[in-house]
Amino acid sequence: MLKRVRTPGLVTLLAIAFCLGPAAASAAPNRIGTVVYVRGVATAQVADGDVRLLGSGSKLLEGDVVNSAARSYAVLKLSDGTRMTVRPGTVLSLQEFKPKRQSALMRLFKGGLRAITGFISKRNPGGFKLRTALATIGIRGTDFEARLCDRSCVAESRRIKRRTSANGSPVAGRLVFRRGRVSAVRGARAAHRLALGASVLAGDIIETGARGIAVIAFRDRSRVTLNRASRFKIERMHYQPAAPEKDGLFMRLFKGGLRAVTGLIGKRNRSKVRVSVATATIGIRGTGFDLVCAGECAPDSGAAQPGADRISRAGGIMDRVVRPAYAAQEPQVFVHFFRGKGYIETPGGRQDVGTGETAEALGADRPRLLTGAPPMLLQQLQQAPDPSNDQESLDPSYQRPGAVEELFRTEPLNSLSEDTLVVTVYDGDVTVDGVAAGPGETIVDDGRNPTFRTPADAVPLAPLASPDFPPEPVLPPALIPSTGATLNQCI
């Protein structure tokens, strides 16, 4: 006995063709990918073409409108390496896909998907977009899930026990200024370029190129400027306004230099902010300092280039040091406090450093104060932005009052309603109506109230399985909708 399966009717397909416009049928479609797996019934159709039943190995064409029937799903792979799991009851247009131009545009009419994007979004942050009736989602090299809520979504949210996020967002900071190449290494993955506004997490290693400059704003209002050719790790960042005993901001400089101003963690408990470099630890008892390391600063950082210039500026010290050849392999650390005070400690001892003072640590030897800046530190003025100066350290888009604080603001999700866009980020970054989200964050947009960000673990929806491994089971059977929604508006 044949089972009847709901697929988009003629009126729906004509409506989609009208929304996509004449460009969808202006040329012979190009093959852009392959179907990896189908469970149930899924179809595809280009404008003026026949409806094709999809199965494993079926080709995907530019301009295809992909439909998954009720209680069905599909896993798709595109030629740039993007993989997508398409939810039951989904209508998705693969409208434009231009790998050579590093751009892609898709339209989600109903249902939802989870995607791990390929090289387009990695090489061109913002070049991969997903458009819905409510908003356009900008995607920056990420693993994310997007869902247009209907009645089944609302019912699902009521069946799942609502959780209250205990830890808030895991995002430690965001890139608020960049010049030149700035990249991040997360876990065992290769380095990826960071776009302005990109999130950084505890454990990330941030790298700047030979001409790169980066400013990271942290959620406790600390800021760090990374100088050129630097390598820096956020070892731990934990900030909860209501739980100061859990505070901690611990960082490590592998090579190069940085300027930093401490924020609310340092004000509440100065012992909870530390920076490690080579064999030295910098303790913070104030708010502003410069830190530089040359030589073998860390096992994986490599040595500084012999004869490199050391740069300086009023109120701070520079990012590279001219070192004598005989000392090229031994770490040489300089710390200068331009506001407040602190100390530098090595296995050989500890040296307090006051406001306006500079200390040096050579290897594991006891640190010492310098009577003045050595000639090697005075060759050039440092050009890195002062992290305490908004005009210098913030991109113009973040210079209006409250803009940096908005990057970290989250709001509780009281309920889900129909016709609401829910976008959850598992890795990378997305933007919806100017609101950015990083790993562990969800953006909610109902088209009526302001778009807002909330911790992902507080959203009462079952996550869709990643398309990066064998897909079964994608959804628990109880959560697979038995009926599809209807397309009722253009995007």
C-alpha positions as CSV (number, residue, x, y, z in Angstrom):
1,M,0.0,0.0,0.0
2,L,1.4,3.4,-1.0
3,K,1.7,6.0,1.7
4,R,0.6,9.5,0.8
5,V,3.3,12.1,1.5
6,R,2.8,15.8,1.6
7,T,4.9,17.6,-0.9
8,P,4.6,21.3,-2.0
9,G,1.7,21.8,-4.3
10,L,1.6,23.7,-7.5
11,V,0.5,26.9,-5.9
12,T,3.4,26.8,-3.4
13,L,6.0,26.1,-6.0
14,L,4.6,28.9,-8.2
15,A,4.8,31.2,-5.1
16,I,8.4,30.3,-4.5
17,A,9.3,30.9,-8.2
18,F,7.6,34.3,-8.0
19,C,9.6,35.2,-4.8
20,L,12.9,34.1,-6.4
21,G,12.2,36.1,-9.5
22,P,13.2,35.6,-13.2
23,A,16.9,35.3,-12.4
24,A,16.3,31.7,-11.1
25,A,15.5,30.5,-14.6
26,S,17.8,32.7,-16.6
27,A,20.4,30.1,-17.3
28,A,21.1,26.4,-17.3
29,P,21.6,25.4,-13.6
30,N,25.0,24.4,-12.4
31,R,25.6,21.4,-10.3
32,I,26.6,22.6,-6.8
33,G,26.4,19.5,-4.6
34,T,25.2,16.1,-3.8
35,V,22.6,14.5,-1.5
36,V,24.3,12.4,1.1
37,Y,21.4,10.8,2.8
38,V,17.5,10.9,2.7
39,R,15.1,9.4,5.2
40,G,11.5,9.5,4.1
41,V,10.7,11.7,1.0
42,A,12.6,14.7,-0.2
43,T,12.4,16.5,-3.6
44,A,14.1,19.2,-5.5
45,Q,13.0,21.4,-8.4
46,V,14.6,24.3,-10.4
47,A,12.4,26.9,-12.0
48,D,10.5,25.5,-15.1
49,G,12.0,22.0,-14.3
50,D,10.5,18.7,-13.2
51,V,10.2,17.8,-9.6
52,R,13.0,15.3,-8.8
53,L,12.8,12.7,-6.1
54,L,16.0,12.9,-4.0
55,G,18.1,9.9,-2.7
56,S,21.7,9.3,-1.8
57,G,23.9,10.5,-4.6
58,S,21.3,12.7,-6.2
59,K,22.8,15.9,-7.7
60,L,21.9,19.4,-6.4
61,L,21.6,22.3,-8.8
62,E,22.0,26.0,-8.3
63,G,18.4,27.4,-8.0
64,D,17.0,24.1,-6.6
65,V,14.1,24.4,-4.2
66,V,14.5,21.5,-1.8
67,N,11.5,20.1,0.1
68,S,11.5,17.5,2.8
69,A,8.1,15.9,3.6
70,A,6.6,15.5,7.0
71,R,8.6,13.0,9.1
72,S,11.4,13.1,6.5
73,Y,14.9,14.7,6.5
74,A,17.9,15.0,4.2
75,V,21.7,15.5,4.5
76,L,23.2,17.7,1.7
77,K,26.8,18.4,0.8
78,L,27.8,21.4,-1.4
79,S,30.9,21.7,-3.4
80,D,32.7,24.1,-1.0
81,G,32.4,21.5,1.7
82,T,29.2,22.8,3.4
83,R,27.1,20.1,4.9
84,M,23.4,20.6,5.9
85,T,20.8,18.5,7.7
86,V,17.4,19.6,6.5
87,R,14.5,19.2,9.0
88,P,11.2,17.6,8.3
89,G,8.7,19.9,6.6
90,T,11.3,22.2,5.2
91,V,11.3,24.3,2.0
92,L,14.8,25.6,1.2
93,S,16.0,27.4,-1.9
94,L,19.6,27.0,-3.0
95,Q,19.3,30.3,-4.8
96,E,22.9,31.3,-5.6
97,F,26.1,29.4,-5.1
98,K,29.3,31.0,-6.5
99,P,32.4,29.3,-5.0
100,K,34.8,31.2,-7.3
101,R,33.3,34.5,-6.1
102,Q,33.2,33.1,-2.6
103,S,29.5,33.9,-2.1
104,A,26.3,32.0,-1.5
105,L,22.7,32.9,-0.8
106,M,20.0,30.5,0.4
107,R,16.4,31.1,1.3
108,L,14.5,29.3,4.0
109,F,10.7,29.5,3.4
110,K,9.7,27.1,6.2
111,G,11.1,24.4,8.5
112,G,14.8,24.5,9.4
113,L,18.3,23.2,9.0
114,R,21.6,22.7,10.7
115,A,24.7,23.6,8.6
116,I,28.5,23.3,8.9
117,T,29.7,25.8,6.3
118,G,32.6,25.3,4.0
119,F,35.4,27.4,2.5
120,I,33.1,30.2,1.3
121,S,32.4,31.5,4.8
122,K,35.9,30.8,6.0
123,R,37.6,32.7,3.2
124,N,35.0,35.4,3.0
125,P,33.4,36.1,6.3
126,G,29.9,37.3,5.5
127,G,29.9,35.8,2.0
128,F,27.5,33.0,3.0
129,K,23.9,34.2,3.8
130,L,20.7,32.6,4.7
131,R,17.6,34.7,4.1
132,T,14.2,34.2,5.7
133,A,10.9,36.2,5.8
134,L,12.0,37.7,9.1
135,A,15.7,38.4,8.7
136,T,18.9,37.7,6.8
137,I,21.5,35.6,8.7
138,G,25.1,36.5,8.1
139,I,27.4,33.5,8.6
140,R,31.1,33.5,9.4
141,G,32.7,30.1,9.2
142,T,30.3,28.3,11.5
143,D,28.2,25.4,12.7
144,F,24.7,26.7,13.3
145,E,21.0,25.8,13.3
146,A,18.2,28.0,11.9
147,R,14.5,27.2,12.5
148,L,11.3,29.0,11.5
149,C,9.0,28.1,14.4
150,D,5.5,26.9,13.5
151,R,2.9,25.1,15.7
152,S,5.0,21.9,16.0
153,C,8.0,24.0,17.2
154,V,5.8,25.7,19.8
155,A,4.4,22.4,20.9
156,E,7.9,21.0,21.2
157,S,9.0,23.9,23.4
158,R,6.1,23.1,25.7
159,R,7.0,19.4,26.0
160,I,10.7,20.1,26.9
161,K,11.3,21.2,30.4
162,R,12.5,24.8,30.4
163,R,16.0,25.3,31.6
164,T,17.6,28.3,33.3
165,S,21.1,28.9,32.1
166,A,23.5,28.8,35.1
167,N,26.6,29.9,33.4
168,G,25.4,32.4,30.8
169,S,27.1,32.7,27.5
170,P,30.4,31.0,27.0
171,V,31.7,33.8,24.8
172,A,34.7,35.4,26.6
173,G,35.2,38.4,24.4
174,R,34.8,39.9,20.9
175,L,37.1,41.5,18.3
176,V,36.3,45.2,18.4
177,F,39.2,46.5,16.3
178,R,41.3,44.8,13.6
179,R,44.0,45.9,11.2
180,G,45.8,43.4,8.9
181,R,45.6,39.7,9.4
182,V,44.0,38.4,12.7
183,S,43.3,34.7,13.1
184,A,42.3,32.3,15.8
185,V,43.1,28.6,16.6
186,R,40.3,26.7,18.4
187,G,41.2,23.3,19.7
188,A,42.9,21.0,17.1
189,R,41.5,22.9,14.1
190,A,43.5,25.0,11.7
191,A,43.7,28.8,12.2
192,H,40.7,30.8,10.7
193,R,40.5,34.5,10.0
194,L,38.5,36.6,12.5
195,A,36.1,39.2,11.2
196,L,35.2,42.3,13.2
197,G,32.8,41.4,16.0
198,A,33.9,37.7,16.0
199,S,33.6,35.9,19.3
200,V,36.6,34.5,21.2
201,L,36.3,31.7,23.8
202,A,38.5,30.5,26.7
203,G,41.1,28.2,25.2
204,D,41.3,30.2,21.9
205,I,44.8,31.2,20.6
206,I,44.7,34.6,18.8
207,E,47.4,35.4,16.3
208,T,48.3,38.7,14.5
209,G,50.2,38.9,11.2
210,A,53.4,40.9,10.6
211,R,51.2,44.0,10.2
212,G,48.2,42.8,12.2
213,I,46.7,44.6,15.2
214,A,43.8,43.3,17.2
215,V,41.8,44.7,20.1
216,I,39.7,42.2,22.1
217,A,36.9,43.5,24.5
218,F,36.0,41.0,27.3
219,R,32.7,40.7,28.9
220,D,34.0,42.2,32.2
221,R,35.1,45.3,30.3
222,S,38.7,44.4,30.2
223,R,40.5,45.1,26.9
224,V,43.6,43.7,25.3
225,T,45.5,45.2,22.3
226,L,47.7,42.6,20.5
227,N,50.7,44.1,18.7
228,R,52.1,42.9,15.4
229,A,53.4,39.3,15.0
230,S,51.9,38.3,18.4
231,R,50.5,35.0,19.7
232,F,48.1,35.1,22.7
233,K,45.9,32.6,24.5
234,I,42.9,33.1,26.7
235,E,43.4,30.3,29.2
236,R,40.4,31.1,31.4
237,M,37.7,33.7,31.5
238,H,34.8,33.5,33.9
239,Y,32.7,36.4,34.9
240,Q,29.3,36.4,36.7
241,P,28.2,39.7,38.2
242,A,26.4,37.8,41.1
243,A,29.2,35.3,41.8
244,P,32.5,37.2,42.3
245,E,34.1,34.1,44.0
246,K,34.0,32.4,40.5
247,D,35.8,35.2,38.7
248,G,39.0,34.6,36.8
249,L,40.8,36.0,33.8
250,F,44.1,34.2,33.0
251,M,46.0,34.8,29.8
252,R,49.3,33.8,28.2
253,L,51.5,35.6,25.8
254,F,53.5,33.2,23.6
255,K,55.3,35.9,21.6
256,G,55.2,39.5,20.6
257,G,53.5,42.1,22.8
258,L,50.3,43.4,24.2
259,R,48.7,46.3,26.0
260,A,45.9,45.7,28.5
261,V,43.5,47.5,30.8
262,T,41.7,45.4,33.4
263,G,38.0,45.5,33.9
264,L,35.5,44.5,36.6
265,I,37.2,41.2,37.6
266,G,40.4,43.1,38.4
267,K,38.4,45.7,40.4
268,R,36.6,43.1,42.5
269,N,39.6,40.8,43.0
270,R,43.0,41.7,41.7
271,S,44.4,38.3,42.4
272,K,42.0,36.8,39.8
273,V,43.7,38.5,36.8
274,R,47.1,37.1,35.7
275,V,49.2,37.0,32.6
276,S,51.9,34.4,32.0
277,V,54.8,34.7,29.6
278,A,57.8,32.5,29.2
279,T,59.1,31.8,32.8
280,A,57.4,34.9,34.2
281,T,54.0,35.7,35.7
282,I,52.6,39.2,35.8
283,G,50.3,40.0,38.7
284,I,48.0,43.0,38.3
285,R,47.3,45.5,41.0
286,G,46.3,48.3,38.7
287,T,44.5,48.8,35.5
288,G,47.0,49.4,32.6
289,F,50.2,47.7,31.5
290,D,52.4,46.8,28.5
291,L,54.0,43.4,28.2
292,V,56.6,42.2,25.7
293,C,58.5,39.0,25.1
294,A,61.4,38.3,22.8
295,G,63.4,35.1,22.4
296,E,62.1,31.6,23.1
297,C,58.9,32.8,24.9
298,A,57.0,29.5,24.7
299,P,57.7,26.0,23.2
300,D,55.3,26.5,20.3
301,S,55.8,30.1,19.6
302,G,59.2,30.1,17.9
303,A,62.0,32.6,18.5
304,A,61.7,36.3,17.7
305,Q,63.6,37.4,14.6
306,P,67.1,38.6,15.5
307,G,67.5,42.3,14.9
308,A,63.8,43.0,15.0
309,D,62.8,46.6,15.9
310,R,61.4,47.3,19.3
311,I,58.7,50.0,19.2
312,S,57.6,52.4,21.9
313,R,55.1,55.1,22.6
314,A,54.3,57.7,25.2
315,G,52.6,55.9,28.1
316,G,53.6,52.4,27.0
317,I,56.3,50.2,25.7
318,M,56.7,48.5,22.3
319,D,56.0,45.3,20.7
320,R,59.4,43.9,19.5
321,V,62.9,44.1,20.8
322,V,66.4,44.4,19.2
323,R,68.3,41.6,20.9
324,P,72.0,40.8,20.9
325,A,72.9,37.6,19.0
326,Y,74.3,35.9,22.1
327,A,70.9,36.1,23.9
328,A,68.7,35.2,20.9
329,Q,67.3,32.0,22.4
330,E,66.7,33.1,26.0
331,P,63.3,34.7,26.8
332,Q,63.5,38.4,27.7
333,V,60.4,39.9,29.2
334,F,59.6,43.6,29.8
335,V,56.5,44.8,31.7
336,H,55.6,48.5,32.1
337,F,52.7,49.8,34.2
338,F,51.3,53.0,32.7
339,R,48.4,53.0,35.2
340,G,48.3,51.3,38.6
341,K,50.9,48.8,39.7
342,G,51.7,45.1,39.8
343,Y,54.6,42.7,39.9
344,I,56.6,40.3,37.8
345,E,57.6,36.9,39.2
346,T,60.0,34.2,38.0
347,P,61.6,31.1,39.6
348,G,64.4,33.5,40.6
349,G,62.2,35.9,42.6
350,R,59.6,38.6,42.5
351,Q,59.8,42.3,41.6
352,D,57.1,44.9,42.4
353,V,56.5,47.4,39.7
354,G,54.9,50.8,40.3
355,T,53.1,53.3,38.1
356,G,55.5,54.5,35.3
357,E,58.1,51.9,36.1
358,T,59.5,49.2,33.8
359,A,60.9,45.8,34.8
360,E,62.9,43.2,32.9
361,A,63.1,39.4,33.4
362,L,65.8,37.5,31.6
363,G,65.1,33.8,31.5
364,A,64.5,32.4,35.0
365,D,66.7,35.1,36.7
366,R,65.3,37.4,39.3
367,P,63.5,40.3,37.7
368,R,64.9,43.8,38.1
369,L,63.7,47.4,37.7
370,L,65.2,49.4,34.9
371,T,66.3,53.0,35.7
372,G,65.1,54.1,32.3
373,A,63.9,52.6,29.0
374,P,66.9,51.0,27.4
375,P,67.9,52.3,23.9
376,M,66.5,49.2,22.2
377,L,63.0,50.2,23.5
378,L,63.2,53.7,22.0
379,Q,63.8,53.1,18.3
380,Q,60.2,53.7,17.1
381,L,56.9,54.9,18.5
382,Q,54.4,52.1,19.1
383,Q,51.4,52.3,16.8
384,A,49.1,49.9,18.6
385,P,45.9,51.4,19.9
386,D,45.7,52.4,23.6
387,P,43.0,49.9,24.9
388,S,41.8,52.6,27.4
389,N,41.0,55.0,24.6
390,D,37.8,54.3,22.7
391,Q,38.7,56.5,19.8
392,E,41.9,54.4,19.3
393,S,40.9,50.9,20.3
394,L,37.3,50.6,18.9
395,D,36.2,50.3,15.3
396,P,33.9,53.3,14.5
397,S,30.9,51.0,14.5
398,Y,31.4,50.4,18.3
399,Q,32.2,53.9,19.4
400,R,28.7,55.0,20.3
401,P,27.9,54.8,24.0
402,G,26.9,51.4,25.1
403,A,27.9,49.6,21.9
404,V,30.5,47.3,23.4
405,E,28.2,46.4,26.3
406,E,25.5,45.4,23.8
407,L,27.9,42.8,22.3
408,F,27.5,40.8,25.6
409,R,24.0,41.5,26.6
410,T,21.7,38.5,26.9
411,E,18.0,38.4,27.7
412,P,15.8,35.5,29.0
413,L,13.6,33.6,26.6
414,N,10.1,33.7,28.1
415,S,8.3,31.7,25.4
416,L,8.3,30.8,21.8
417,S,5.6,31.7,19.4
418,E,4.7,30.8,15.8
419,D,6.5,32.7,13.0
420,T,9.6,33.2,15.1
421,L,13.2,32.7,13.8
422,V,15.5,30.8,16.2
423,V,19.2,30.7,15.3
424,T,21.6,28.7,17.5
425,V,25.4,28.8,17.1
426,Y,27.5,25.8,17.9
427,D,30.8,27.2,16.5
428,G,31.8,30.4,14.7
429,D,29.6,33.5,14.5
430,V,26.3,34.6,12.9
431,T,24.5,38.0,12.8
432,V,20.8,38.6,12.6
433,D,19.5,42.2,12.3
434,G,22.8,43.5,13.6
435,V,22.8,41.2,16.7
436,A,25.9,38.9,16.8
437,A,26.0,35.5,18.4
438,G,28.9,33.1,19.0
439,P,29.1,29.5,20.3
440,G,26.6,28.6,22.9
441,E,24.3,31.6,22.0
442,T,20.9,31.8,20.4
443,I,19.3,34.7,18.5
444,V,15.5,35.0,18.6
445,D,13.6,37.2,16.1
446,D,9.8,37.2,16.0
447,G,9.5,40.2,13.6
448,R,7.5,42.2,16.2
449,N,9.9,42.8,19.2
450,P,13.6,43.7,19.1
451,T,15.9,40.8,18.1
452,F,17.7,39.5,21.2
453,R,20.4,37.1,22.2
454,T,20.0,34.4,24.9
455,P,22.1,31.5,26.2
456,A,21.6,28.4,24.0
457,D,21.2,26.1,26.9
458,A,18.1,28.0,28.0
459,V,16.2,27.4,24.8
460,P,13.6,24.6,25.1
461,L,14.2,23.0,21.7
462,A,15.9,19.7,20.8
463,P,19.0,20.4,18.8
464,L,19.2,18.9,15.3
465,A,22.1,16.4,14.7
466,S,25.2,17.7,13.1
467,P,25.6,16.8,9.4
468,D,29.2,16.0,10.0
469,F,28.7,12.4,11.0
470,P,26.2,9.6,10.2
471,P,22.9,11.3,10.6
472,E,20.6,8.8,12.4
473,P,18.9,9.5,14.6
474,V,18.4,13.2,13.8
475,L,15.3,13.8,15.9
476,P,13.7,11.7,18.7
477,P,10.5,10.2,17.1
478,A,8.3,12.2,19.5
479,L,9.7,15.5,18.2
480,I,9.3,14.8,14.4
481,P,6.3,16.8,13.3
482,S,3.5,14.9,11.6
483,T,2.3,17.8,9.4
484,G,4.1,20.4,7.5
485,A,3.4,24.2,7.5
486,T,2.3,26.1,4.4
487,L,4.3,28.8,2.6
488,N,2.3,32.0,3.2
489,Q,4.7,34.9,2.3
490,C,7.7,35.8,0.2
491,I,11.1,36.5,1.6
